[in-house]
Amino acid sequence: MTDETDFIEYMQIQGTTELITKTELLAEVRSRGLQISERTLTFYATKGIIPKAARIGTRTGVYPRIVVELLSLALLNRQRNASIDATLQLIPLWKLIARGAISGDLDLAEIEYVARQHVTLPDANFVFPFMMKEILSYLSPRDSDAILWRLKNGESVRQTRSDSFEVTFLLGATDELGVARVIAWTQLKLPGFDDEFVVDDPQTIILGVPVGVSIQPQPGTAIQGASNTASAAPDRQEVDA
């Protein structure tokens, strides 16, 4: 992808022609309590994490305003000890979720497919739920305060700001026998929290395992929808939106 088409794609994702200068970009990110220097900004642009600045009409060195969110993601990932490569793996997923958050239409099956196709690094999988929370926190639907969630079973749920909605994330890994098993899970609270999680639930996103590979629970765990169950669920990490 060329610098020009990359820039245009982010303009299309945000759905407006709003631009931001380098100075404004740095100030906006710093206002969120994140540390960023011009040198770091240039580094992220060189690595392809954010698009390079462009000249638009009489304005030079400008970015699509949505780059504020993308740059914030890179800095937050650094705080969480995620690598540059991990952030790069998440960019296609970030674009998909950002586009859906702004339009108010998110497809969990599509999100899981892109995640399982592009995200393979453990640190990328670890920060993915946080990334999704942050996108939904900052990028609200353009035309209403509701989001249409398309579930993996074909059903749809419309969530307003006062409604409860949960998305579960299962992280899998292949053991020495070549069997993909659940090794961790977390639930994104929007805003409610439910103690159960389900392997084949239409609101569950599976991470860390290629598309087409079924996932089994670890021995000694109970996960609804799995073929073998026992007594307890594995540890979880709560992520509140």
ChimeraX attribute file (.defattr): number of C-alpha atoms within 10 A of each C-alpha:
attribute: neighborCount
match mode: 1-to-1
recipient: residues
	/A:1	7
	/A:2	8
	/A:3	13
	/A:4	12
	/A:5	11
	/A:6	15
	/A:7	20
	/A:8	14
	/A:9	16
	/A:10	22
	/A:11	19
	/A:12	13
	/A:13	19
	/A:14	21
	/A:15	15
	/A:16	12
	/A:17	10
	/A:18	12
	/A:19	18
	/A:20	19
	/A:21	17
	/A:22	16
	/A:23	11
	/A:24	15
	/A:25	23
	/A:26	19
	/A:27	15
	/A:28	17
	/A:29	19
	/A:30	14
	/A:31	10
	/A:32	9
	/A:33	9
	/A:34	15
	/A:35	14
	/A:36	16
	/A:37	10
	/A:38	10
	/A:39	9
	/A:40	12
	/A:41	17
	/A:42	14
	/A:43	13
	/A:44	18
	/A:45	15
	/A:46	12
	/A:47	13
	/A:48	15
	/A:49	22
	/A:50	25
	/A:51	24
	/A:52	19
	/A:53	19
	/A:54	16
	/A:55	10
	/A:56	11
	/A:57	6
	/A:58	5
	/A:59	11
	/A:60	12
	/A:61	14
	/A:62	20
	/A:63	25
	/A:64	25
	/A:65	20
	/A:66	22
	/A:67	21
	/A:68	18
	/A:69	20
	/A:70	23
	/A:71	22
	/A:72	21
	/A:73	22
	/A:74	23
	/A:75	19
	/A:76	18
	/A:77	22
	/A:78	14
	/A:79	11
	/A:80	13
	/A:81	12
	/A:82	20
	/A:83	16
	/A:84	16
	/A:85	13
	/A:86	23
	/A:87	24
	/A:88	20
	/A:89	20
	/A:90	24
	/A:91	19
	/A:92	16
	/A:93	24
	/A:94	22
	/A:95	17
	/A:96	16
	/A:97	25
	/A:98	27
	/A:99	21
	/A:100	23
	/A:101	26
	/A:102	22
	/A:103	21
	/A:104	23
	/A:105	18
	/A:106	21
	/A:107	18
	/A:108	21
	/A:109	19
	/A:110	17
	/A:111	20
	/A:112	19
	/A:113	18
	/A:114	16
	/A:115	26
	/A:116	20
	/A:117	16
	/A:118	18
	/A:119	25
	/A:120	17
	/A:121	16
	/A:122	15
	/A:123	17
	/A:124	25
	/A:125	24
	/A:126	21
	/A:127	19
	/A:128	21
	/A:129	19
	/A:130	18
	/A:131	23
	/A:132	17
	/A:133	16
	/A:134	17
	/A:135	21
	/A:136	19
	/A:137	12
	/A:138	13
	/A:139	19
	/A:140	18
	/A:141	19
	/A:142	13
	/A:143	9
	/A:144	11
	/A:145	12
	/A:146	19
	/A:147	21
	/A:148	18
	/A:149	20
	/A:150	19
	/A:151	19
	/A:152	19
	/A:153	12
	/A:154	10
	/A:155	9
	/A:156	15
	/A:157	11
	/A:158	13
	/A:159	16
	/A:160	14
	/A:161	11
	/A:162	10
	/A:163	11
	/A:164	12
	/A:165	19
	/A:166	15
	/A:167	21
	/A:168	23
	/A:169	25
	/A:170	24
	/A:171	21
	/A:172	25
	/A:173	19
	/A:174	16
	/A:175	11
	/A:176	7
	/A:177	6
	/A:178	8
	/A:179	15
	/A:180	21
	/A:181	20
	/A:182	24
	/A:183	17
	/A:184	19
	/A:185	22
	/A:186	20
	/A:187	24
	/A:188	22
	/A:189	18
	/A:190	21
	/A:191	14
	/A:192	14
	/A:193	17
	/A:194	12
	/A:195	7
	/A:196	11
	/A:197	21
	/A:198	17
	/A:199	22
	/A:200	17
	/A:201	15
	/A:202	18
	/A:203	22
	/A:204	23
	/A:205	26
	/A:206	26
	/A:207	28
	/A:208	25
	/A:209	22
	/A:210	19
	/A:211	14
	/A:212	8
	/A:213	10
	/A:214	15
	/A:215	23
	/A:216	22
	/A:217	25
	/A:218	20
	/A:219	13
	/A:220	13
	/A:221	16
	/A:222	20
	/A:223	23
	/A:224	16
	/A:225	13
	/A:226	14
	/A:227	11
	/A:228	14
	/A:229	17
	/A:230	12
	/A:231	9
	/A:232	11
	/A:233	19
	/A:234	15
	/A:235	10
	/A:236	13
	/A:237	10
	/A:238	13
	/A:239	15
	/A:240	13
	/A:241	14
